[in-house]
């Protein structure tokens, strides 16, 4: 069978106990990179009206919510993550009426809307920063301005490096320096200043009043810096993010900010949520962001960065579930986003990479908690690795073209990938506009060209070409999301362990480990097998087929499965769902 969907009745939201505890606990959330999703006016850049017109695709796909990347007024020095006005839509993407129409249209289709908020830094063209440069009294206190070191202040205040490469400090005309953990056009705010907290509380209320269902918090781990801004004492600091403590990320002070935001979110009806883009050295540190009085979700980048290895996958899954269960929060799972090399390419590219990507998608959607789908992964899109230099827009390409990591996401090329596969970790290759229909660019993206060139040969990957094809990746995702709603053993379960404490990871348990409704079972080498209520999932990570006892009745598979009801031959690099 090849992702064959059995006829099972769908569970409505009202019949799902998890819906009453929080829709986000098992939601599948689709990330829209606005400028690359759909273009309504023919200028080659995606916009809010284009997103609204394509919402039926997302409703048919079966997701629960849409996350929109920044569409605010911005000079676009970093794809909109340099915000000049947090309460207005950039004309490139439309206007405030388009945002309002999009939210209403999404709600009419049963889709929730999450928008980005960027609180770590503003644009250099934000009125506050212009006031700081113009010498308005007190204006610099909203940012991190410091005098330089050296006899004449000619050296940066400390040795911190920008995530995009080079120093994290830029000197202004009067000799002071300002901190920017990303591009110089993105000066960091000082969250010790009360006006900063007051302004962002107002910004959140503005969009909540418009009707959005929550916020993805950009660099949620970076808003507070260590007192005194101490030196780190070593270079290549971006490679340390998420692996070692750093004085500019994951400081304890950020949690007071997130608690205040949680109180604000809870004051609105309709279960509005906050999602942390946070990097922390351990799963336990990451779990602090989703304690009951903080944000609702945090991205699980460890799963994204996990190599195609069963032992590594099991370890990441166990540790992630244990850490979030300890604070009563759901775990999130994500394979790709706008900052990392698409997982088809990370898993080896070509037919092998696609087979593994399809299998990984089924694995992700079978795990307890919430899942994120990045636009185009439902089409099996690979990374575009041959973009010409003149077409590339990533600011990291200009600052450090040799090996720049992604914005907020270090290690954007997975273990074992070289620079050629991932264009040195730069981000343009995963942001190429989507193919919707037709056999040549722009593949139905819009009436004009595309802001990044689309490759030839994507005609077979369009939404139109894959719709109705039972072997396509798009129909695999549609089937998986429909089954995920229908099978009672999938989605979220009540927080807390379902087995005795001695069977938890790291406590010397045997092969069966219980974690939030999930149980590992013995399986052949190279195969992962776990069960959930009335459900089983097998993942064969080997490049060869594996025979084993049949766990149950196959209901969905990423590749054709041969079974006589007693034994099964699992295809290489495949995942299969079973009804028990």
Order of alpha helices (4+ residues) and beta strands (2+ residues): alpha-beta-alpha-alpha-beta-beta-beta-alpha-beta-alpha-beta-beta-beta-alpha-beta-alpha-beta-alpha-beta-alpha-alpha-beta-alpha-alpha-beta-alpha-alpha-alpha-alpha-beta-beta-beta-beta-beta-beta-beta-beta
